[in-house]
Amino acid sequence: MLNYIWAGLIIISLVFAVSQDVMDLVQDPYQNGKEHTIEVIFPENGDPDKRQTVRFRIQGHEGTFEAAWRPYEDNPEMIIQVDEEMPELWLSIAQDQDASNKEELLAEVVGFDRSARQASIVLPKVYYVKLNAIATAAFNMAEFAVTLAIGLVGIMALWLGLMKIAEKSGLMYLLVKAVQPFMRFLFPNVPKGHAAHGVISLNLAANMLGLGNAATPLGIKAMEELQKLNPSKDKATNAQCMLLTVNTASIQLLPPATLVALIGTGVNELMISILIVTFISLMVGITAAKIYERFHPEDDHDENIPDDQKIEA
Amino acid sequence: MRTIAAFILPLIIVLIPLYGILKKVAVYEVFVDGAKEGFTIAVRIIPYLVAILFAIGMFRESGAMEFFMMALAPVLGFLGFPVELVPMAIFRPLTGSGSVGVLAEMIATYGEDSLIVKMAGTMFGSTETTFYVIAVYFGAIGIRRVKYAVQTGLIADLAGIIASVIVVRILFG
């Protein structure tokens, strides 16, 4: 599933980029190669054969703009400072051009009338914008992934350090008492006093505190306990399905470390919303599992368990 | 709400070591031991981040994201569900580390104080990588016929996704 979604993203990106670029080739929205007529305003006593900063006026457009005048043997060049007052076309060329500096436009002067100070210039040609853009995005994002991950280290370390203390000090035992009353309701087929109850309570408590390192082994242990009550060894029981549901939809008192590291101190607000949302999803999950149970009736597991497994939870 | 929120982080940071001391835990050593994992986990998720981030980055830059958002907007807008959250809703049940990438990309695009990121963050914190949990838990005991576990897990995820939008809108909207 994930494979298809992931590959789909990449393939669809390519399809979109190619079709957009082909459309650009046909419609020529950047008017590649078009000669724009401008009036160059040299400073007083300015010599067009010397390098200097000039201003210029675009024909049919308000305002004057700055450029560096570069006279070369054959054709002069102008390095134009991009200005927000420029025509839309010029701005989009500046934005989508190949050159990495989007603040400048390198224009070629193809015709220059010395007496009238009028010039025809050609702006950089823009081709394959989207194809370039997706390749750039892929490279930039790959780089961003590493800076991001390294940036997470500090807060992750802080949070995971705290969580280790919570785990070692047995903070989850405080929650076990809160969870236990619901055991009979959630797992009616598990006999009273069975070892599974204790492990499940611990697993749920660890889950609520977001102690992933503690919760997963406890969850597997709980599954093993429930498996001992399972008459068919490769088909899940209702109790196992319920355990899985309450694990995926556990109430979250503390958020995962990665979220803390990503959001920073703003996470304190999110803890409130997460608490409410997880409460809702837990209720929905349990209700759904209870409804499914009705369609998959099971006998009590009592007769399946040997006496030595009836340990006090 | 702001007053409650302001207390949460400081209390967690202070109370956990305090509780540890009371329970005679070598808090400093244990903290450092746990903190070491910060680096390991951050490095371990890099491949997942690269995979998801570059694919989503390409998707956004190609104009495909915009297209699908525009296509979905009338339907989801009618339901009051922000289109921007669709990538998170799709990736969250499938990959935990990958959805870190989705969230990071959203923070970079919309800013961490935006309502959309608060919704995505709540979604990220509230739902589980259901498929992974099923694989690990049932895999460990050799259960192959999982019955309705996938359905109930995904129903709970869906409830979490919808509730994230509503709750965040009520609390911070």
Interface residues (C-beta under 8 A of the other chain):
Chain A: M1 L2 I5 W6 L9 I10 I12 S13 L14 V15 F16 A17 Q20 K130 A133 I134 T136 A137 A138 F139 N140 M141 A142 F144 A145 V146 L148 A149 I150 L152 V153 G154 I155 M156 A157 L158 W159 L160 G161 L162 M163 K164 I165 A166 E167 K168 S169 G170 L171 N213 T216 G219 I220 M223 E224 Q227 K233 D234 K235 A236 N238 Q240 C241 L243 L244 T245 N247 T248 A249 S250 Q252 L254 P255 P256 A257 T258 L259 A261 L262 I263 G264 T265 G266 V267 N268 E269 L270 M271 I272 S273 I274 I276 V277 T278 I280 S281 L282 V284 G285 A288 A289 Y292 H296
Chain B: M1 I4 A5 A6 F7 I8 L9 I12 I13 I16 P17 Y19 G20 L22 K23 V25 V27 V30 F31 V32 D33 G34 A35 K36 E37 G38 F39 I41 A42 V43 I45 I46 L49 V50 A51 I52 L53 F54 A55 I56 G57 M58 F59 R60 E61 S62 G63 A64 F67 I90 F91 L94 T95 G98 V100 G101 L103 A104 E105 I107 A108 E112 D113 V117 K118 G121 T122 M123 F124 G125 S126 T127 E128 T130 F131 V133 I134 V136 Y137 F138 A140 I141 G142 I143 R144 R145 V146 K147 Y148 A149 Q151 T152 G153 I155 A156 D157 A159 G160 A163 S164 V167 V168 L171 F172
